[in-house]
């Protein structure tokens, strides 16, 4: 079962790639992505989800599922800092 974050992220990937759908396990680069689109996706993710995603982390983890994990890790770190 996908989370709302995964659904939103799949939509964002698909929109940037100009394709109909992207699954949580599709590799961004295998479904048509390239470095310039990756930079655009990272910028949009950072802005729309208010996170600090680095381009190098995206290149190492180019699937929706992995990006969502990175975001969750950041959320956990932020929550830990606030506590």
Secondary structure, 3 states (H helix, E strand, C coil): CCCHHHHHHHHHHHHHHCCCCCCCCCCCCCCCCCHHHHHHHHHHHHHHCCCCCCHHHHHHCCCHHHHHHHHHHHHHHHHHHHC
